[in-house]
Amino acid sequence: MSNDFGDRAIPLDSTKERRILLLISAGCVVPAMLAVLQEFLQAKLGGRAARWQDLAFAAGDWLVLGALTPIPYYLGTRFPLRRKHWMRELGAHLAGAIGLCIGWASFGILLGLLLHRYPAVGPLAHAYLSWTLITIPFSFLMYFAVLGCVYAFSYFARAQEREAYAARLTAQLAEARLGALRMQLNPHFLFNSLNALAVLMREQNIPDALRMLELLADVLRQVLTADQRPQVLLAEELKFLEQYFAIEQIRFSDRLRVHWSIDDRARVAMVPSFLLQPLAENAIKHGITKRANAGRIDISARLVEDRLELSVRDDGVGIGSRYAEGVGLSNTRERLRTLYGEDAALTIKANAEGGTEAVLSIPFRAKTP
């Protein structure tokens, strides 16, 4: 996709171009009607009857101008003013303005001849030169007025094209970045799960290993699916998290307890896919594995005005001064930044009563029908 908009004119399809030309030309109908009204009122104020020839000339002169307005339109689209070639474009438009003047004056003289009235009075050459000189100022004014409208429309169309291009590019970059981040996270989760499975096999815990293998197959089917959506319902994300915890509970047996506190209104919220698992994995790694006895992880979701707040809290030893974020959390921050910019927050903090809490705050966006 090219982003070279330059100073070229915006090409229009033939239907749209005809509509614009018709609109520009039809704009002269209003002054034509006003000119007829003016001629009629002046005749009445002068105490004379309004001649149809005068009324026809007043209207016809403006309608001829409307028929000639495609000249500045076509030249405006073919010769946009550019700094590099401004003399050539200016020369083309001066020639166009002169052409409009000559055309308007010629039709005016022809119309006068047909109606036997001014300006076609006296010697034809003198009348033609005189009418052309009279027409010059107004012809130039009308030419460059229409040209200004053409340029204004062209710049507006280019601005819209640039905006649409930037929006498409931003969406493509975001999609590519999310895909890369997801592919970075998938192997991370897969390797950790396979490592836990290997531990069970070394311990010859065949029933738990088989159960974990079944759960792992279901989880990986979702994680590695080809049509992974960037965002899913929170209800779907929670269901995935339940499967993940089921795998970890086999690994830790009765040492892992999970408590859920989910606001039903929050279940329809759209959230980034695979959002909570890295936070849960972090809680297990820094909370459960470092405890000799059983530990607890609390998962909560609630609405706070127009925002969705998600929390993953453990009752482990808490984070120390040397705590450094791993792949999962840094990946989550990057995905939030890609999807929401500065309108999302991920906070990792130590609880006063012990343990660590990860709090996510994102805009609440319900699934649209």
N, C-alpha and C positions, 0 to 999 in steps of 0.2 A: 504494500500500500504506500503510495507516495504522499508526502506532505508538502510538496512544492507547490504552494498556492501562488507565490509570486505576485505580480501585478496584472495577471491575465484577467480577462473578463470571464464571468461565470457563464458557461454555455447553458442554454435553456432548451428544453424540448420544444418542438414546433407548436404544440397546442398551447403551452404556457406563453410562448413568444407571441403568438397571434392574439391571445387575451390581453397581454400588456400593450401591444400596438393598438388594439381596439380601444382600450381604456384611455391611452394617450390621445388618440384621435377624437374619441368621444368627448374629451375634455373641452374641445372647441365648440361643442354644441351650445353650452351655457352662454359664453360670450356672444355667439351668433344670435341667440334669442334676445339677449340684452341689447345687442346692436339694433335689432329690428324694433324693439320697444323704444329705444332711444330715438330712432329715426321717426317713428310714428308720433311720439310725444312732441318732438321738435316741430314736426309739420303742424300739429294741432296748436302749439303755442305760437307758431308763425301765422296762424289764421289761414292755412292752406290745406288742401286735401293731400293725404299721404299717397304718393305714387307707388304702384306695385313694383316698378323698376327699381326705385330707391330701396324699398324693403328687401327685394331680392338680392340686390348688390350687397347690402349691409350683412345679410345672412351668408351669402355665397362667399364673400371675401374671407370670413372666419372659417367657413367649412373647407375652403381651399387650403388654408393654413393647417387645419387638422389633417388634411390628406397629405401634407408635406412633412408632418412631424416624424414619420419613420426615418427621414434623413438623419437628424441628430441621434435617433435611437440606434440605427445601424452603425453609424460612425463611432458612436460612444462605446458600443460593444466591441468594435473591431480595433479601435485606437484608444485604449485606456492611457491616461496620462502617467508617464513614468519618468523618473529623474534622468535615466540614462538616455532616453530618446524623446525628451519633451519637445524639442524643436520640430521633429517630424510629426508628432501627434498634434501639436499646436497648429502647424501648417495645414494638416488634414482638416482640422476643425474650422479654421478660418476659411478654407475652400468650401467646406460644407455650409458655413453660414452665408457665404456669398451665393452658393448654389440655391439655398433656401430663399434668399432675397430675390434672385433673378426669377426663380420659379413662381414665387408669390406675386411679384410685379407683373410677370407675363400673364398669369391667369387673371390678374386684376384688370389688365388692359383688355384681354380677350372677353372677359365678362362685361366690361364697359362697352365694347363694340357690339356685343349681342343685345345689350339692353339700351343702346343708344344714349349713353349718359357718361358723365365724368367717371373715370379719368380719361376715357378715350374721346377727347374733344380736341379739335385743331389738328395740326400736323401730327401724324402717328409717331414719327421718330421723336419729336419734342415731347409728346405726351408720355411715351414709354420711358424716356430718360428722366423726366420730371417725377413720374410715379415710382420709378426705381429708387431715386434719391430719397423720396418721402418714405419708402418702405425700408430702407437700410437700417435705421436705428431700431425699429421695432422687430425686424427680422433677426438682427443679431441678439436682441434681448430674448426673443422667444427661443432661438436656437440654443443659447447657452443656459437658459432656464431648463429646457428639456434635457440638455446634456447633464446639467447638475443633478436632475432627478435620476437619470440613468446611472451616473456614478454613485449616487447615494444608495440606490438599490443594489448595484454591483458590490459595493463595499459591505453592505448589510448581508448579502448572500454569501460573500467570502467569509465574513465573521461567523455566520452560522455554520458554514462548511468546516471552518477551523475548529469550532466548538464541538461539532459532531465528531470530527476526526479525533480530537483530544479525548472525548468521552469514550470512543471506541478503543483508543490506544490504552487509556487508563484501565478499562475493563479487561482488555487482553493481558496487560501486564499483571493486574491483580490475579487473574485466573491462572496465569503461568506461575506466579509466585506462590499461590496457594497450593497448586499442584506439586511444585518442587518441595515445599515445606511438608506436605502430606507424605510424599515419597521419602523424605528424610526421617519422618517420625515412624512410619510403618516398620522399616527394618529394626529401629530401636525397640519398639514394642515386641516384635517377633523374636529378636534375639534374647530378650529378657525372659519371655515366656518359655522358649525352648530350653534355656538354661535351667529354669525351675523344673521343667519336665525331666531333664537329664538328672537332676538331683534325686527326684523320686525313683527313677530307674536304678540309679546307683544304690539307693536304699532298698531296692527290690520291693517297693510298694506298688505292685502291679495294679490293684483295683483303683487306687487314687490316680495313678499315671494314666490309666485308660479313661477315667472320668475327666481328667484334665485335658486329655487329648481330644475328647469329644467337644468339650466346652471351647477349647482353643480353635477347633475347626469352625465352630459357629462364629466365634469372634473374628477370626481372620477372614471369613467369608464377607463380613461387613467391611473390615478394614481395607482389604485388598480389592474390593469390587471396582470394576473399570469405570462405572458411572457414578463415582462418589460425588455427592452434592456438597458444595461449599458450606451450606447451612441446612440444618435439620430441625425438627421439632424437639424441644427440650424433653418431651416424653420419650422420644426415640433415643436421645442421648442417655437418658437415665436407664433405659432398658439395656443399652449396651454396657453401661457402667455396672449394672447388676451382674451381667455375665462375666465381666472382668473380675469383680469381687468374688464371684463363685469360684473362679480359677484360683485366686489368691487364698481363699479360705481352705481349699484343698491343700495348698502349700503350707499354710500356717496352722491348720487344724483349728483347735479351739482358742488359739491366741489372737484371732482377729474377730472383732465384733463391729458390725456396721449399723449405724442408726440413721434413718431417713426422716427429714422434716421438709416436706415439699408442699408448697402452696399450690392448690389445684389450678388457680388462675395462671400460674407461671408455666404450666405444662404446654400451653399453646404457643409459647414464645419460640421464635427462631433463634438458634444459636449455632456457632461454628461447629461443624462435625468434628468428632474426636476431641472435644474441648476439655472434658472433665477427667479423662483417663490419665493424662500426665500429672494432674494435680493429685489424683488418688494414688498414683504410683509414687509420687514424691512423699506423700503422707506415710505410705507403707515403708518406704526406704529409710526415712529419717525418724519415723515414729514407732512403728511396730517392730521392725527388725532389731532395734536397739533396746528393746524391752525384754526382760527375762520372763515377765508374766504377761497376761493377756492385755491387749490394747484395744482402743476404740477409735473409730473414725466416724465423724458426723458429717453428713451431706445435707445441705439445706439450700432451698431455693425460695425466693420471695420477691414480691413486687414492691418497690419503693418509689411511689409516684409513677413516673414514666420510665423507670429503669428496672432492669432485672438484676438482682443480686444473688450470686451463687457463692457458696462457701464450702470448703473442704477442710475440716479441722481434725487433728489427732491429739492424743493425750500423751505423746512421747516425751523425749528429753528436751525437745525444742531445738531451735536453730542456734548455732554458736556464732562467734565473731568471724570465724573463718568459713562461714557458709557461702557456697558459690552455686549459682544456678546451673543445672545441667541442660542437656539437649531438650528435654521435654518442656521445661518452663520457658527457656529462651525461644523455643519454637512457638509456644503458645502466645508469648508477647508479640512476636513478629506477625502471627496470623491476625491477632486482634488489631494491630496497627494497620495491617493491610485492609481489613474489612471496615474498621470504624475510625481510623485516624486517631485523633486525640480524644475521641468521645468514648473511650473504653479504658478501664483501669484494672490492673492485676496487682494486688498487694499481698506480700508474704510477711507475716508478723508473728512474733512469739506471744503466746497467751500468758497472762499474769499467773494463772493457776497451773501452768505447765503445758507443753506441747506447742504446736505450730498451726496457724490458720492461714489458708490461702483464700482471698476474697476477690471475686470477679464482679465487676460492675459494667454492664453494657446497656445500650438503649433497648427498651422493650419494643419488639416488633412481632406482632402476631402474624400467623400464617394467613395470607390472603386467599380467598376462595379461588 
